[in-house]
Amino acid sequence: MKYATCYNSLVKHFQDEKFYGTATVGEKGQAVIPAAARKAMNLKKGDKLLIFGVGGMLMCAKLANLQKFATDLAQKAAKIRSLITKI
C-alpha cells in the first residue's frame, strides 16, 4: 500500500476525531489545554487527567472516563494495526 493510500485510510478512520489546536510547554512543564477541547471534553478545574505515552505521543484522558477511554483506545489500536499490516 502506498503512503498516500495509507494516509487516506487513517484520515478516514479518524474523521470523527477533533483537532483543537496546540499547546506550548512552559518553564514548569505545564501546558494549557485549548478552551474548545476543555469545553468539548467537559473538563473542569480540579479534574484529574491520566497522561499516557504511546508511540512517541502523549495522550490524556479524564480519570472519570478511564474505562471508556481504555475500550476506545484498544479498538483504535487494533484498527491502526490492521491498517499498518496492509502497508
PLY file of the C-alpha trace (Angstrom):
ply
format ascii 1.0
element vertex 87
property float x
property float y
property float z
element edge 86
property int vertex1
property int vertex2
end_header
0.00 0.00 0.00
1.42 3.40 -0.94
1.88 6.16 1.61
-0.99 8.29 0.21
-3.41 5.37 0.35
-2.38 4.53 3.92
-2.64 8.20 4.94
-6.11 8.50 3.40
-7.22 5.33 5.22
-6.01 6.73 8.54
-7.66 10.11 7.91
-10.95 8.39 7.03
-10.73 6.23 10.15
-10.21 9.25 12.41
-12.70 11.56 10.67
-14.78 11.77 13.85
-11.75 12.90 15.86
-11.23 16.59 16.51
-8.13 18.79 16.35
-8.35 21.56 18.94
-5.13 23.44 18.37
-1.74 23.47 20.01
-0.32 23.89 23.48
3.13 25.16 24.42
5.00 23.62 27.32
6.12 26.32 29.78
9.11 26.51 32.14
7.40 24.36 34.76
6.33 21.71 32.22
2.75 22.93 32.16
0.62 23.14 29.03
-2.77 24.82 28.70
-5.46 22.68 27.08
-7.29 24.77 24.45
-10.66 26.10 25.65
-12.57 24.34 22.86
-11.09 21.00 23.95
-11.90 21.67 27.62
-15.48 22.51 26.71
-15.92 19.52 24.38
-14.48 17.12 26.96
-16.32 18.78 29.86
-13.08 19.39 31.75
-13.43 21.43 34.91
-10.93 22.90 37.35
-9.63 20.12 39.58
-10.43 17.25 37.18
-7.71 14.58 37.20
-6.18 13.58 33.88
-4.23 10.43 33.13
-1.26 11.01 30.82
-0.06 8.15 28.61
2.95 7.88 26.35
2.00 5.90 23.24
4.35 5.51 20.30
6.14 8.81 20.88
2.87 10.64 21.51
1.18 11.91 24.67
-2.46 11.07 25.19
-4.60 12.21 28.08
-7.88 11.00 29.46
-10.15 12.23 32.21
-9.75 9.83 35.11
-13.53 9.55 35.44
-13.69 8.28 31.84
-10.87 5.72 32.09
-12.96 2.66 31.24
-14.46 4.22 28.11
-11.05 5.56 27.08
-9.39 2.16 27.51
-12.04 0.43 25.42
-11.88 3.05 22.64
-8.08 3.04 22.61
-7.95 -0.75 22.30
-10.37 -0.66 19.37
-8.46 2.12 17.62
-5.13 0.40 18.20
-6.47 -2.78 16.63
-7.74 -0.85 13.60
-4.44 1.00 13.23
-2.53 -2.29 13.45
-4.70 -3.76 10.69
-4.07 -0.69 8.50
-0.32 -0.87 9.14
-0.14 -4.53 8.16
-1.57 -3.57 4.74
1.37 -1.27 4.02
0 1
1 2
2 3
3 4
4 5
5 6
6 7
7 8
8 9
9 10
10 11
11 12
12 13
13 14
14 15
15 16
16 17
17 18
18 19
19 20
20 21
21 22
22 23
23 24
24 25
25 26
26 27
27 28
28 29
29 30
30 31
31 32
32 33
33 34
34 35
35 36
36 37
37 38
38 39
39 40
40 41
41 42
42 43
43 44
44 45
45 46
46 47
47 48
48 49
49 50
50 51
51 52
52 53
53 54
54 55
55 56
56 57
57 58
58 59
59 60
60 61
61 62
62 63
63 64
64 65
65 66
66 67
67 68
68 69
69 70
70 71
71 72
72 73
73 74
74 75
75 76
76 77
77 78
78 79
79 80
80 81
81 82
82 83
83 84
84 85
85 86
